[in-house]
Structures are given as structure tokens and as C-alpha cells.
Amino acid sequence: MVTWTGLTASAACAAALLSPPPLEWGTAPLTVDALPRITYVAHRGGAREVPENSMAGLAAAYARGTAQVLDVDTRVLRDGLLVVHHDPTLHRTTDHSGEVRTLDARDWRTVRLRPAPSLPGRWRPERPPTVAEVLDRFGGRIVLMLEVKDPRGLGPLAALIRSRGLTRSVLVNTNDPELARRADRLGLLTQLWRSARQLRGDRPERWRSYVDVLDVDHRARDADLRRAVRSGIPRVWAHTVVTPAQRDRVLALGCDGVITDAPGRLARVAQRGARPWRA
């Protein structure tokens, strides 16, 4: 694995482009079917280790190989361009303010991400990527999880995924069961996330015909997590895990994936009784 400390963002991107794909994937195009028994997801690229939703951060997470899925958030600009950004507003992570949806493609090129000073290593400000750029850089090389923050983006996102032949390599994530159903009808792989409060009243078995991954809050009650695991949905992953103890609990309850802001840290700390996994 690559140790990623003290590199600039530009060096991170360069290293990822020069590095071969992580060894566990071999040389074949990667699909969700190739994921290991226990899957690690770099949430927003690993937001406690890299600048969230940045191309440099995703490149670093990819080169490290400590996660098998890269997660990003998607939003829609006023001209329909799909971009990578979590919040509806800009001020928390960029040098701009205001709402993302008020910008167009030309405006987006002027936005710069502001890496948090608490992050390890050295990171330079950079333009946040578009969804097409992320798909072109990483599509087929690693599984991607794209969360639909704006329902208007589902149709354009489906077109981007299909045009690149990535329908088996990209999970489309949402909190809305009806949006997940629509994504399934568009021929996409679907991921449905639910909060601890929602899981108290959920009946996950209702979704098993159109949800490929159920994404559960690690803070949910044991009984609710067990019910999710028994739902018949093929994969159940827990978010957003940051400590080994949290990870060990959800895996012990039957979850088979961990969505984490700290994939490098969790990969360095072994699971209790864990054995080396194979894809």
C-alpha cells in the first residue's frame, strides 16, 4: 500500500495517475461484483484524511488502496452541469459563498476548495471537479458511489454512467426510496441510506427488489441493524464509521461494509479475529 504523508495535492494527483491499480483488482475492468466480502468505502474520499470531494483527495485514496469504493456527492448547477459537492451552499469548503444551484459551468471554474488545516499532509486549493471528470478519471478502475443530492440530477447522471459503460461499476446513492426505485428502472445500481431514526420504523424488506446496497447509520439500535441485515438486500454497509470499535460492532451485527471518513486509519487497525480477505 502507498503511505500518503506530506504530499502536495498536485503530487497526489500525479502519483495516482502513475501508480498501477491496487493489486487486489488485477487487470480486469472493475465492477461491484468484484468487491470483497468486507468492503471499505472512502466517504467523500476520506474526509478526515484528505480534502473532501476533491480530485486530489480521491486520487490519494485511490493510490493508497485502503478503500475499495470512493464516495462523492453530486449537485446540479443552474445550467444542468453535474458537479461534485456535498452542501447546498459553498462557504464551508470553498472560497465562495451562496448556493451551488445558482452557479453555471463558467462560475464553477472560478471556485476553489479550501483544504481544512487539520488534515494531515499538505494540500493546495483546487477547483472542485465535475461528475464527468470523476467518472473519466476513476470509472472502471474502482467502484464509485455517487450520492444524488438533487433529484433533478438523476436523469443526467444516468446518462453519464450509461455512456461510459459503467452501470455495473457505479452505485447511485439516495435517502429517498422512490428515487432509488427510479434509479433501478433506469438500469442503475442503487444504494439507499437511512438514518438511525428512520431505521426504527423502516421495513427494509420492502426495498429488496430494487436496492442493491442498504446504507445504515452505525448509531442505529442493534435490533434495527439486524433487521436490515436480514432484509434480503444483497449488501448492508454502515455509515459513517470513524473508530475501530464502531467498525467491529457493525461487522459483528452482520454488516458487510464500512463507510468511513478515515479509511487509512481503519485499514491500519486490524479487525478483531479478522483474516485476510480475497476479492
N, C-alpha and C positions, 0 to 999 in steps of 0.2 A: 504494500500500500504506500501511497505517497504521503509524506509528512508535510503539512502545509503551514509553515510559520514564517513570518517576517517577509512575505512576498507582496509586491505591489499588485494592484488589480490588473494592470497590463501584463505583468509577468504571469499572473494566474491564467489569463486567457490564452497567452502564448503556450504555456505549459500544457494546458488541456488540449489544445489543437495538435501539439506534437506528440502527446502521450498516446499509446495504444489504448483501445477499450479495456476496461477492467478484465482481468484474466478469467473471472468466473463466467463471462458471457461467451468465450470462444470467438469465432469469426462470423457466425450466422446473424442475420438481422434479428433484433431482439423483439419479442412480444411478451404480453402479460403471461402467457402460458409458460414462459421460461423462468418465472420468478421462483425463488427458493421457498422452502417450506415456511420459514420465518422471514418476513420481508421488512426492511427498514426504509422509511421514506424521509427524505430531507425536506422538512416543512419550510416553504419559502426559500429553499436552498440550504436550510440550516441556519435559522435566523440568529442563533446565539454564537455562531462561528463565522458567518460571512454576511455581507450586506444583503438584506432580504430582497428577493425578487430582482436581483441584478444579474447581468450576464457574467460578470467576473465571479460572483458568488456561486452561480450554477456551475461554471467551469471548474471552480475549485472543488466543489462537492463531487462532481463527476470524476475528476482526476484522482481524488482520494480513494474512491471506490468503497466507502464505508456505508453508502446507501444504494439500494437497487432501484429506487424511484425518486425522481425530482419533482417537487410540487411547486406550482406557481399559481398566482391569482390573475384572472383576466377581467378587464373592463373595456367599455366601448366609448370611443371619442365621439364627438358630435357629428363627424363625417363618416362614422361607421368603422373606423380603424380599430382593430382589437389590440390592446396593449397589456403589458404585464404590470399590475399594480394592485395592492390589497385594499387600501382605504378608498372611500368615495372622494376624499379630499387629498390634497397634495402636501400639506405643510409638515406632516410628521416625518416623512422620509426624504423629501426633496427640498430644493431651494426655491420652489414656487408655492403659492397658496391658491385657494379656490378649489372648485370641483373639477374632477377629472373629465367629466362628461361635457364640460364647456370648451375643451380644447379640441383642435383639429390636428392633423398629421404635422403640419408645419410648426404649430405651437409645441408639439411633443418633442420635436428635435431640439428645443431650447431648454428642456427640463433636465436637471442634473440631480442624481441621487446623492444624498449626504450620508456617507457611512458613519455609523454610530461610533464615537470614540472608545466605547467599551469593548469593541470587537478585537480579537487577537489579530496580530499582523498589521500590515499597512495597506490601506485601500484608498484609491483615488476616486473623486467624484466621477460619475459616468452617466451617460444617457440611459434611462430605463428602456428595456427592449420592447419590441412589439412581439405579439404572439407568433407571427410568421417567422421572425428571426430565431426565436427559441425552437420552434419546430424544425427549422432548417439546420440549426446547429446540433441539436441533440436527438431529433426524431429518428427512431430506429436504432440508436446507439445505446439508449437506456429508456426504460419506461418513464413516461411523463404523466403527471396528474395535473390537470388544468381545472381550476375551480371557476365556475361561471358566476361572477358577482352580479351581472346584469343579464336578466333573461333575454334581452334583445340580442345578446351575443351568441346565443346557441346556434342559430342557423349559420351565420358566418363562420363560427368555429367548426361546425361540422364540415363545411365546405373546405376549409383549410386542411383538416385532418384527412378527409377523403382524397383530396387532390394529391396528397403526398403518400398515399398508400399506408397510412398509419392507424387504421381503425382498430388493429389488434395491439397497438403499442401505446395508446393514449387513453387514460381514464378521464372521463368528464365528471367533475365533482359538483355537487349542489346540496343544499339543505332542504330542497323542495321535492317531495316525492313525485309531484306531477311533472316537474321539469326533468327529473330522471326518467320518467316514462317517455316523455317526448324525445329525449336523447336516445333511448333504446330504439324507438321507432325510426330514428334517423340512422340506425346501424352502428351506433357508438357503444363503447364500453362505458358503463355507468357506475358512479360511486356516490353514495348518499351518506352525508354526515348528519349526525344527530347529537344534540347536547344532552347532558345528564338529565336535565329537567324533561326534555322531550322523550327520552327513553323510558321514563316512568310510565307513560301512557301509551307508548308505541306497541304495535303488534308487527314486528319486523317480517314475520312470515308472509304478510300480505304483499311484500315487495319482491319476493324471491324470483318472480317471473321476469323481472326487468332490471334488477340491481345486481351488479357483478361484485361490488365491494361495499360492505356496510362499514361506515367510518364512525366509531363510537367514542364518546367522551370518556377518558380514563377515570374521571371522577364519579362516574355512574356507580350505582349500587351493584354489589356482586350479583344479585339475582337478575338485575337488568342486563348485565353483561353476559351472563349465562344464557338468558333467553335469546339475546342477539346471536350468540354462537350456535344455538340450536335451531335457528330460524330457517335453515336451508339455503341461505345466501352463501355463495361459494367461499368468499373471503371476508373476514371480520378483522379490521385494523383499528387500533386505538390512538386517539389524539389527545392533547399534544403533549407527549411524554418527554420529560427532561432529566429524570433521575433513573438510575438502575432499579431502585425499589419500585417505582411506578411501572417500569417495563416488566419486571419479574411478576408483579401482581397480575397484569392483564394477560400475560402469556400463560400463567398458571390457571387463569379462568377460561382459557381456550382460544383467546385471540391469536391470530397467526401473522400479525403485522403490527409495526410500531411506527407512528408518525411523530417525528421528533425535531425540535429545534437544535439538537446537539448530536447529530449522528456520529461525529468523530469521537465524542466522549463516550457515548454508549457502546460504540464498537471496541473501545479500549478496555471496557469493564465487562468481563465475561458474565453471561447469564448463569444463574445457579443450575448446576448439573447439565450445562449445555454441551452438546457435541458439535464438531464442525459440520455445517450444513452443506448440502450439494444441490445445485440447481436441477 
